Amino acid sequence: MEQQRQSSSRLSFLHLSCVIFLSTLVSCQLDYKYYDDTCPNLTRIVRYGVWSAISNDTRMAASLLRLHFHDCFVNLTAETILFHFLMQGCDGSVLLDDTSTTKGEKNAFPNRNSARGFEVIDAIKANLEKACPATVSCTDILTLVAREAVFLGGGPFWAVPLGRRDGLTASESEANNLPSPFEPLENITAKFTARGLDLKDVVVLSGGHTIGFAQCLSFKNRLFDFSGSGKPDPTLDASLLQSLQSTCPSQADSDTKLVALDSVTTNKFDNIYFQNLVNKSGLLQSDQALMGDNRTAAMVQYYSKYPYFFSKDFGASMVRMAKIGVLTGQDGEIRKNCRVVN
């Protein structure tokens, strides 16, 4: 048993060392001017594609942001990271379709019947292939699309270092380990820290829930029989509870109904999400849990009062997240079609 504990400790140390080393290496290889010469109209093409999509469907802003999150947070074990010396993360794997030999991430439980926006990425990629063939990776497109979705929704603009390459594989089983709204805060925090992020990033990036919707299934456990108590979640505001119980009755046919994560400013990227948490009006259990820990609660209070600092920190955290498991140099490839490897 002692030998197992020592082995586990060494593995965790090596895992963290790899994460730190790879993050530093990636920081050196990514470049804010990476496509300036090879694809000078990149930002304009991406922004127009996102603007067009959001004009047709306001929900698309949140969906595109979520795609980027779900791409970067696919989990690999420490053993896999050590032996392959690469941590799967922001590599465009979420965009890959299933093949006869590989089950991709689109049908993993966190993505099935909920991940959307793939056709938006396809359209942008097609336009970029016309403007600068075989040049811009699908991963960089997804990273830029997330930035533009936030910016066009009234949120911050941040500079994005580029030069990522696309992964060659995807894994449904690994995508099933994405952070879940049903998990306790400590589990979610552990998944963030395993990728080189910290508790502040947990709070700041959770603020992305200021836009978008959630299916009743993702929070219905709070409405009727919370943790087997036979009663609703006591941390949920009474008036909001009544409204949600009406919208999401305790029956299976309501599971896929959609409810705004922020009912106050549903389509605007702002700091109202944090004000909702302070007022016990967080929709997801994992969001409201931020008020149950003194450390995260203090940050929630801070961002609820100071929208400028939330915007500033959100951009910084997005840059950090977008460096998780990045492929650069000769690793991976530049896909011609984001749905399939070349």
C-alpha positions, 0 to 999 in steps of 0.5 A: 500500500505504501509503495502504491502511495509513493508511486501515485505521488511520483506520478502526480508530481511528474504529471504536474511537472509535465503540465508546467513544462508543456505550458511554458513550451507552448507559450514560447511557440504560440505567437500573436502575429502567427498568421499576419503574413500567411492569412492577414484577413483571418480575424475579419473572416472569423468575425464575420462568420460568428456575427452571421451565425449569432444574427441568425441564432442568438444562442449560438454565441454561448454554443460556440464558447462552450465548444471551445471549453469542451475541446480544451477540457477533454481528459487524459490520465497522467499515465497517458500524458507521461508516455505520450508526452502530450496532453490532449486538450485544445486540439480541435478533437471535439470537431471530429466526426465518428469513424469506423474505428474511432468514437469521437467526442460529439456523442459523449454524454456532456456533448450528446444532443447539446453540443452545437455550432459545428456548421459555423466552424465548417463555414468559417473554415471553408472561407479560410481555405479559399483565402489561405489554403491549408494554413489556419488550423481548426483549433485556432479557428475554434479559439478565435471563434470563442473570443469573437462570440464573447466580444460580439455579445458585449463581453471583453476582447483579448489578444489570442496567441496563435499557432496551434495544430489539429489533433489526429484523434478523439475519444468519447470515453475521455470526453465523458470526464468533462467537468459536470454540473452535478459534481462537487466544487472540489472535483471540478477544481481538481480537473482545472488544476490538473490542467495547470489552471487554478481556483481563480480560473474556476470562478472566472471561467464559470462566468461564461455562464452569463450567456446560454441555456441549460436543459432542465435535466442538468438542474432538475435534481435541485428542484424536487429531491435534492440529495435524496432529501425529498425537498428542493435545494435550500440554496435556491431562491424561493421565487426562482424555485417556483418558476423552475418547478413550473417550467421543469415539472418532475416528469421525463418529457421536460428534461430537454426544455431550455432555461436561460443560465442568466434570466436577467440579461440572457444574451448579454455577456456581463457580470450579472451571473455573479450577482445571481449567485450572490442572490441565490439564483444560480441555475446549476448546482455547480455554479451556486456551489461557488458561494459555498466556499469562502475562497470562491465566494469572496471572488464571486462577491468581487466580480459581482461588484466590479464588471471591469475586473471580471472582463479583464480576468476572463480574457486572461483565463481564456488565454491560459485555458487555450494553451492546454495540451496544445500541439505546435511545430510538427505535431498534429496537422492543419486539417482541410476539413475540421470534421476529419483528419487529412 
